Amino acid sequence: MSASQSPRILFFADAGPQVGGGHVMRCLTLARALTGRGAECAFVESRAAAPLLRRFGWPAQTLLAMANTDDLADLVRWGRGFADLFEADVIVVDHYQLGAAEEDALRGDARRIVAIDDLADRRHACDLLVDPSFGRHRSDYAGLVRESCPLMLGPGHALVRPDFAQARPRALSRRAKHGPVQRALIALGLTDVGGVTARVVQALLPQLGEVRLDVVLGAGAPSLEALGRLVAENHKRIHLSIDSAEMASLMADADIAIGAGGSSVWERAAVGLPTATLILAENQRAMIERMAEAQLTLAVDAAAPDVEERLAAAWSTLRDDREARWRLAERTAGLCDGQGAERVAEAVLRL
C-alpha cells in the first residue's frame, strides 16, 4: 500500500440457520467504523451472508463468492482470489470454521489477518485477535495464537453499532427512574433457530397483562406464521418487527427483554436492558452462565425440559422485582459502553 492509498480491508463473515447473523452484523459495524476513517472495505459474500448484507445496506463494494459455504477449501480459494483482485491489505475473519490453516492461505505474501472469535477453541494465524466475551483472559488463548499477537478481550471491544451508544444516555436515565414495566422486547435472532420465538411468546402470553410486547425476527423466520396468528388474537399487545434496523430504539424503549446469547448481549448491555438470556446453542452456555453467576443476566436453558416454567419464573422476576431490574441494568451497562468498534477500528488501522 502506498502512503497515499487508502487501506483496503476484506471481510469473511459466517452466517446461516445455525450460527445466525451476528457475525455479519458485527463485521458490518466494524466495516462502517473503518470506512469512516478512510479505509475501503469489501465483503466476501457467501449465499448465507448475502441477504443480511443486502438488507442492512452495505453501500461499498461487495464481492460475491459463488462457493458452497460448506466447502471451506472452495470458500478460501475464492476468497484468496478476491483478496488479490481487491488488493486487500487486511483480511478480517469472523467464521467459526476458519482457523490457522485457512488464515495462512488467505494471508498471501504480506497481508495482515484480524480474527474475531468468541470460542477460544482453535488455533489462529492472525496479527490481531478480538474476543468480546465476558470473563475472557489472555491465558484462554495460550497456544492458540503467537505470544506476540495483540489481543483485544472483553465486552469493551464488542462491535456494537454507534446508534446504541447514542441511545445509551436516554435509556439509562429512564431506567434510573425505576418505573413499572410497560414494554418488553423478545429478540432471539433474525434466523429464529427452530422457531423458538413463537414458543417463547406463547409461553409468556398468560402473564403478559397490559405489557406491550415488541417481537423482532427475520423475514424468513420459522415463527412468522404462528406469530401472525398470535398478533391477530392479541393485536393490541404484540407488535412484530421484521428485519428491524431500529434495534437501538427498541432496546432503549424496552423495560425488560428475553434475548439470545449471541452478540446482541452487548447491544442490550450498552443500553442497560435487564434481560433473561436464552441459551440457544452449546457454545453460548459457558459465558451466559458466568454472566448469570455475576448477576449480569438471568439465564434460561432453551434445551431444559421445563423451559416454559423457567421462562415464566424469569419473566416474573424481571417484571415484579424493581431492585433486581436496576441491579441488572446498572451492572450490564458497566460492561459495555458501545464504543468497541471505534477501539477495534483504530487497532486494525495501526496494523
WOPE-V730942 format. One record per residue. RES is the residue in one letter. PHI is phi in whole degrees, -180 to 180 (NA if undefined). PSI is psi in whole degrees, -180 to 180 (999 if undefined). D_LAST is the distance of its C-alpha to the last C-alpha in Angstrom with 1 decimal. Layout:
res:RES phi:PHI psi:PSI d_last:D_LAST
res:RES phi:PHI psi:PSI d_last:D_LAST
//
This chain:
res:M phi:NA psi:128 d_last:12.0
res:S phi:-76 psi:165 d_last:14.2
res:A phi:-63 psi:-29 d_last:13.8
res:S phi:-92 psi:-9 d_last:16.1
res:Q phi:-86 psi:140 d_last:14.7
res:S phi:-69 psi:141 d_last:13.1
res:P phi:-62 psi:143 d_last:10.0
res:R phi:-115 psi:128 d_last:11.7
res:I phi:-129 psi:125 d_last:11.2
res:L phi:-111 psi:136 d_last:14.0
res:F phi:-111 psi:136 d_last:15.5
res:F phi:-113 psi:111 d_last:17.9
res:A phi:-126 psi:127 d_last:20.0
res:D phi:-80 psi:156 d_last:23.3
res:A phi:-160 psi:166 d_last:26.5
res:G phi:151 psi:174 d_last:30.3
res:P phi:-58 psi:-33 d_last:33.5
res:Q phi:-88 psi:-39 d_last:32.5
res:V phi:-94 psi:-11 d_last:28.9
res:G phi:76 psi:-160 d_last:29.4
res:G phi:-114 psi:8 d_last:27.0
res:G phi:-63 psi:-35 d_last:24.7
res:H phi:-62 psi:-46 d_last:21.7
res:V phi:-65 psi:-43 d_last:22.1
res:M phi:-65 psi:-41 d_last:22.7
res:R phi:-73 psi:-31 d_last:19.7
res:C phi:-69 psi:-38 d_last:17.4
res:L phi:-60 psi:-41 d_last:19.4
res:T phi:-62 psi:-46 d_last:18.7
res:L phi:-66 psi:-40 d_last:14.9
res:A phi:-61 psi:-39 d_last:15.3
res:R phi:-69 psi:-38 d_last:17.6
res:A phi:-65 psi:-38 d_last:15.4
res:L phi:-71 psi:-41 d_last:12.6
res:T phi:-61 psi:-38 d_last:15.5
res:G phi:-65 psi:-17 d_last:16.9
res:R phi:-103 psi:14 d_last:14.0
res:G phi:97 psi:1 d_last:14.6
res:A phi:-80 psi:158 d_last:12.5
res:E phi:-104 psi:127 d_last:14.8
res:C phi:-124 psi:146 d_last:15.1
res:A phi:-144 psi:161 d_last:17.6
res:F phi:-121 psi:139 d_last:19.1
res:V phi:-80 psi:115 d_last:20.8
res:E phi:-100 psi:97 d_last:24.1
res:S phi:-74 psi:166 d_last:26.3
res:R phi:-61 psi:-37 d_last:29.9
res:A phi:-72 psi:-35 d_last:29.4
res:A phi:-81 psi:-22 d_last:26.4
res:A phi:-55 psi:-47 d_last:28.1
res:P phi:-61 psi:-39 d_last:30.5
res:L phi:-69 psi:-44 d_last:28.0
res:L phi:-61 psi:-39 d_last:25.6
res:R phi:-78 psi:-39 d_last:28.7
res:R phi:-67 psi:-39 d_last:30.5
res:F phi:-99 psi:18 d_last:27.6
res:G phi:68 psi:58 d_last:26.9
res:W phi:-75 psi:111 d_last:23.6
res:P phi:-86 psi:-14 d_last:24.4
res:A phi:-88 psi:-166 d_last:21.8
res:Q phi:-67 psi:124 d_last:21.9
res:T phi:-115 psi:133 d_last:22.7
res:L phi:-107 psi:136 d_last:23.0
res:L phi:-101 psi:121 d_last:25.9
res:A phi:-97 psi:120 d_last:26.0
res:M phi:-86 psi:6 d_last:29.6
res:A phi:-70 psi:152 d_last:29.1
res:N phi:-71 psi:125 d_last:31.0
res:T phi:-66 psi:-15 d_last:28.6
res:D phi:-80 psi:-14 d_last:30.7
res:D phi:-103 psi:95 d_last:29.9
res:L phi:-65 psi:-39 d_last:26.4
res:A phi:-62 psi:-40 d_last:26.7
res:D phi:-66 psi:-43 d_last:27.7
res:L phi:-62 psi:-44 d_last:24.9
res:V phi:-66 psi:-39 d_last:22.2
res:R phi:-63 psi:-47 d_last:24.1
res:W phi:-62 psi:-44 d_last:24.1
res:G phi:-62 psi:-40 d_last:20.5
res:R phi:-62 psi:-40 d_last:19.5
res:G phi:-64 psi:-42 d_last:21.9
res:F phi:-67 psi:-37 d_last:20.5
res:A phi:-62 psi:-40 d_last:16.9
res:D phi:-66 psi:-44 d_last:18.5
res:L phi:-63 psi:-41 d_last:20.6
res:F phi:-80 psi:-12 d_last:17.9
res:E phi:57 psi:49 d_last:15.7
res:A phi:-67 psi:136 d_last:12.8
res:D phi:-89 psi:-33 d_last:9.2
res:V phi:-135 psi:140 d_last:8.2
res:I phi:-117 psi:128 d_last:11.1
res:V phi:-102 psi:123 d_last:12.0
res:V phi:-113 psi:122 d_last:15.0
res:D phi:-132 psi:80 d_last:17.6
res:H phi:-157 psi:118 d_last:20.7
res:Y phi:-64 psi:-22 d_last:23.0
res:Q phi:-96 psi:-1 d_last:24.1
res:L phi:-104 psi:130 d_last:20.9
res:G phi:-134 psi:-150 d_last:19.7
res:A phi:-61 psi:-42 d_last:18.5
res:A phi:-63 psi:-44 d_last:20.8
res:E phi:-70 psi:-38 d_last:19.8
res:E phi:-65 psi:-39 d_last:16.0
res:D phi:-63 psi:-40 d_last:16.7
res:A phi:-66 psi:-35 d_last:18.9
res:L phi:-77 psi:-26 d_last:16.4
res:R phi:-61 psi:-43 d_last:13.6
res:G phi:71 psi:-146 d_last:15.8
res:D phi:-82 psi:-35 d_last:15.1
res:A phi:-145 psi:5 d_last:11.5
res:R phi:-74 psi:153 d_last:9.7
res:R phi:-95 psi:148 d_last:7.1
res:I phi:-119 psi:130 d_last:9.2
res:V phi:-113 psi:125 d_last:9.4
res:A phi:-107 psi:131 d_last:12.9
res:I phi:-107 psi:124 d_last:15.2
res:D phi:-144 psi:158 d_last:18.3
res:D phi:-145 psi:22 d_last:21.3
res:L phi:-114 psi:-33 d_last:23.5
res:A phi:52 psi:48 d_last:22.1
res:D phi:-123 psi:9 d_last:24.5
res:R phi:-155 psi:162 d_last:22.7
res:R phi:-76 psi:148 d_last:20.2
res:H phi:-126 psi:145 d_last:16.6
res:A phi:-112 psi:65 d_last:14.6
res:C phi:-117 psi:164 d_last:11.2
res:D phi:-102 psi:-9 d_last:7.9
res:L phi:-160 psi:136 d_last:8.3
res:L phi:-125 psi:134 d_last:11.9
res:V phi:-118 psi:123 d_last:13.7
res:D phi:-140 psi:107 d_last:17.4
res:P phi:-84 psi:8 d_last:19.5
res:S phi:-60 psi:142 d_last:22.8
res:F phi:-67 psi:132 d_last:25.3
res:G phi:81 psi:9 d_last:26.1
res:R phi:-77 psi:138 d_last:23.0
res:H phi:-127 psi:156 d_last:22.3
res:R phi:-58 psi:-33 d_last:20.0
res:S phi:-62 psi:-23 d_last:23.0
res:D phi:-65 psi:-23 d_last:23.2
res:Y phi:-106 psi:12 d_last:20.3
res:A phi:-61 psi:125 d_last:21.8
res:G phi:83 psi:-7 d_last:22.1
res:L phi:-102 psi:-20 d_last:20.0
res:V phi:-136 psi:164 d_last:16.5
res:R phi:-62 psi:148 d_last:15.7
res:E phi:-60 psi:-28 d_last:16.6
res:S phi:-85 psi:-5 d_last:13.4
res:C phi:-71 psi:125 d_last:11.4
res:P phi:-67 psi:138 d_last:10.5
res:L phi:-119 psi:132 d_last:13.0
res:M phi:-111 psi:100 d_last:13.6
res:L phi:-114 psi:147 d_last:17.3
res:G phi:99 psi:165 d_last:20.4
res:P phi:-61 psi:-19 d_last:21.7
res:G phi:-65 psi:-13 d_last:19.9
res:H phi:-112 psi:15 d_last:16.8
res:A phi:-66 psi:138 d_last:19.2
res:L phi:-88 psi:83 d_last:18.3
res:V phi:-106 psi:134 d_last:21.4
res:R phi:-60 psi:148 d_last:22.4
res:P phi:-63 psi:-22 d_last:23.0
res:D phi:-67 psi:-21 d_last:26.7
res:F phi:-74 psi:-40 d_last:27.1
res:A phi:-64 psi:-36 d_last:25.9
res:Q phi:-69 psi:-36 d_last:28.3
res:A phi:-81 psi:-13 d_last:31.1
res:R phi:-59 psi:-51 d_last:30.6
res:P phi:-59 psi:-44 d_last:32.8
res:R phi:-62 psi:-44 d_last:35.7
res:A phi:-65 psi:-46 d_last:35.5
res:L phi:-68 psi:-36 d_last:35.5
res:S phi:-63 psi:-42 d_last:38.3
res:R phi:-69 psi:-39 d_last:40.4
res:R phi:-66 psi:-32 d_last:39.9
res:A phi:-67 psi:-14 d_last:41.0
res:K phi:-81 psi:-10 d_last:44.4
res:H phi:56 psi:41 d_last:45.2
res:G phi:-75 psi:171 d_last:46.9
res:P phi:-71 psi:162 d_last:48.4
res:V phi:-77 psi:119 d_last:46.5
res:Q phi:-116 psi:-29 d_last:47.1
res:R phi:-133 psi:139 d_last:44.1
res:A phi:-129 psi:149 d_last:42.3
res:L phi:-118 psi:134 d_last:39.4
res:I phi:-118 psi:115 d_last:39.1
res:A phi:-141 psi:102 d_last:35.8
res:L phi:-115 psi:28 d_last:35.3
res:G phi:101 psi:140 d_last:32.8
res:L phi:-62 psi:-31 d_last:33.2
res:T phi:-80 psi:-17 d_last:34.2
res:D phi:55 psi:60 d_last:36.9
res:V phi:-54 psi:122 d_last:36.9
res:G phi:67 psi:17 d_last:40.6
res:G phi:68 psi:32 d_last:42.0
res:V phi:-66 psi:-31 d_last:41.3
res:T phi:-62 psi:-46 d_last:41.3
res:A phi:-62 psi:-38 d_last:44.9
res:R phi:-65 psi:-40 d_last:46.0
res:V phi:-68 psi:-45 d_last:44.4
res:V phi:-61 psi:-45 d_last:46.0
res:Q phi:-61 psi:-39 d_last:49.3
res:A phi:-68 psi:-31 d_last:49.2
res:L phi:-92 psi:-15 d_last:48.6
res:L phi:-54 psi:-42 d_last:51.1
res:P phi:-62 psi:-22 d_last:54.1
res:Q phi:-105 psi:5 d_last:52.4
res:L phi:-68 psi:-37 d_last:50.8
res:G phi:59 psi:-131 d_last:53.7
res:E phi:-96 psi:9 d_last:52.8
res:V phi:-72 psi:132 d_last:49.1
res:R phi:-78 psi:135 d_last:47.2
res:L phi:-114 psi:115 d_last:44.9
res:D phi:-96 psi:123 d_last:41.8
res:V phi:-118 psi:126 d_last:40.7
res:V phi:-118 psi:132 d_last:37.4
res:L phi:-160 psi:173 d_last:36.8
res:G phi:-87 psi:166 d_last:35.8
res:A phi:-65 psi:-26 d_last:38.1
res:G phi:-101 psi:17 d_last:38.5
res:A phi:-67 psi:137 d_last:39.1
res:P phi:-61 psi:-24 d_last:42.1
res:S phi:-81 psi:-8 d_last:43.5
res:L phi:-58 psi:-45 d_last:44.1
res:E phi:-63 psi:-48 d_last:47.7
res:A phi:-64 psi:-40 d_last:48.7
res:L phi:-67 psi:-34 d_last:47.0
res:G phi:-59 psi:-41 d_last:48.8
res:R phi:-67 psi:-41 d_last:52.1
res:L phi:-65 psi:-39 d_last:51.2
res:V phi:-64 psi:-41 d_last:50.2
res:A phi:-61 psi:-33 d_last:53.6
res:E phi:-86 psi:-25 d_last:55.4
res:N phi:-133 psi:45 d_last:53.4
res:H phi:-62 psi:-24 d_last:52.1
res:K phi:-80 psi:-18 d_last:52.4
res:R phi:-108 psi:-28 d_last:50.2
res:I phi:-109 psi:128 d_last:47.5
res:H phi:-125 psi:120 d_last:45.0
res:L phi:-92 psi:139 d_last:42.8
res:S phi:-125 psi:122 d_last:39.4
res:I phi:-103 psi:125 d_last:38.1
res:D phi:50 psi:46 d_last:34.4
res:S phi:-66 psi:134 d_last:34.2
res:A phi:-98 psi:9 d_last:31.4
res:E phi:-113 psi:35 d_last:32.9
res:M phi:-63 psi:-35 d_last:31.9
res:A phi:-61 psi:-44 d_last:30.9
res:S phi:-67 psi:-42 d_last:34.4
res:L phi:-63 psi:-41 d_last:36.1
res:M phi:-72 psi:-38 d_last:34.4
res:A phi:-67 psi:-33 d_last:35.0
res:D phi:-86 psi:-15 d_last:38.6
res:A phi:-79 psi:149 d_last:39.3
res:D phi:-93 psi:-32 d_last:41.0
res:I phi:-146 psi:168 d_last:40.2
res:A phi:-150 psi:153 d_last:38.5
res:I phi:-111 psi:117 d_last:38.6
res:G phi:-131 psi:168 d_last:35.1
res:A phi:-85 psi:167 d_last:33.1
res:G phi:-94 psi:17 d_last:30.9
res:G phi:-90 psi:-147 d_last:27.7
res:S phi:-69 psi:-17 d_last:24.8
res:S phi:-67 psi:-14 d_last:27.6
res:V phi:-53 psi:-41 d_last:28.3
res:W phi:-80 psi:-26 d_last:25.6
res:E phi:-65 psi:-45 d_last:27.0
res:R phi:-66 psi:-38 d_last:30.4
res:A phi:-64 psi:-39 d_last:29.1
res:A phi:-60 psi:-30 d_last:27.5
res:V phi:-108 psi:13 d_last:31.1
res:G phi:60 psi:41 d_last:32.9
res:L phi:-87 psi:115 d_last:34.9
res:P phi:-63 psi:127 d_last:37.2
res:T phi:-138 psi:144 d_last:36.9
res:A phi:-98 psi:116 d_last:38.5
res:T phi:-95 psi:124 d_last:35.7
res:L phi:-88 psi:124 d_last:37.0
res:I phi:-82 psi:108 d_last:35.6
res:L phi:-103 psi:-13 d_last:35.5
res:A phi:-144 psi:150 d_last:33.6
res:E phi:-62 psi:-33 d_last:33.7
res:N phi:-74 psi:-5 d_last:30.0
res:Q phi:-93 psi:-18 d_last:30.3
res:R phi:-60 psi:-51 d_last:33.2
res:A phi:-59 psi:-47 d_last:31.7
res:M phi:-69 psi:-43 d_last:29.5
res:I phi:-65 psi:-37 d_last:32.2
res:E phi:-68 psi:-37 d_last:34.8
res:R phi:-63 psi:-41 d_last:32.7
res:M phi:-66 psi:-39 d_last:32.4
res:A phi:-65 psi:-41 d_last:36.2
res:E phi:-63 psi:-31 d_last:37.0
res:A phi:-87 psi:7 d_last:35.1
res:Q phi:59 psi:44 d_last:37.1
res:L phi:-104 psi:-16 d_last:34.2
res:T phi:-161 psi:166 d_last:35.7
res:L phi:-96 psi:140 d_last:38.8
res:A phi:-111 psi:135 d_last:38.2
res:V phi:-131 psi:124 d_last:40.3
res:D phi:-84 psi:115 d_last:40.2
res:A phi:-65 psi:-21 d_last:40.9
res:A phi:-89 psi:-4 d_last:42.3
res:A phi:-68 psi:141 d_last:44.9
res:P phi:-64 psi:-25 d_last:48.5
res:D phi:-107 psi:37 d_last:49.3
res:V phi:-60 psi:-34 d_last:46.2
res:E phi:-63 psi:-42 d_last:48.4
res:E phi:-67 psi:-40 d_last:50.0
res:R phi:-66 psi:-39 d_last:46.6
res:L phi:-62 psi:-45 d_last:45.3
res:A phi:-61 psi:-41 d_last:48.5
res:A phi:-66 psi:-42 d_last:48.3
res:A phi:-65 psi:-41 d_last:44.7
res:W phi:-60 psi:-45 d_last:45.7
res:S phi:-61 psi:-42 d_last:48.6
res:T phi:-62 psi:-48 d_last:46.6
res:L phi:-63 psi:-41 d_last:44.1
res:R phi:-75 psi:-39 d_last:46.9
res:D phi:-103 psi:-20 d_last:49.4
res:D phi:-104 psi:96 d_last:47.7
res:R phi:-64 psi:-37 d_last:46.3
res:E phi:-64 psi:-43 d_last:45.3
res:A phi:-64 psi:-41 d_last:43.2
res:R phi:-60 psi:-46 d_last:41.6
res:W phi:-67 psi:-38 d_last:40.6
res:R phi:-61 psi:-45 d_last:39.3
res:L phi:-64 psi:-43 d_last:37.0
res:A phi:-62 psi:-48 d_last:35.9
res:E phi:-66 psi:-44 d_last:35.2
res:R phi:-72 psi:-41 d_last:33.4
res:T phi:-69 psi:-37 d_last:31.1
res:A phi:-63 psi:-28 d_last:30.2
res:G phi:-73 psi:-15 d_last:29.1
res:L phi:-79 psi:-40 d_last:26.6
res:C phi:-142 psi:120 d_last:24.5
res:D phi:-98 psi:3 d_last:24.4
res:G phi:81 psi:8 d_last:22.7
res:Q phi:-104 psi:10 d_last:19.6
res:G phi:-60 psi:-39 d_last:17.2
res:A phi:-63 psi:-35 d_last:15.6
res:E phi:-66 psi:-42 d_last:14.8
res:R phi:-65 psi:-43 d_last:13.2
res:V phi:-70 psi:-39 d_last:11.1
res:A phi:-59 psi:-43 d_last:10.2
res:E phi:-63 psi:-41 d_last:9.0
res:A phi:-68 psi:-39 d_last:6.8
res:V phi:-63 psi:-44 d_last:5.4
res:L phi:-68 psi:-27 d_last:5.3
res:R phi:-69 psi:-18 d_last:3.8
res:L phi:-65 psi:999 d_last:0.0
//
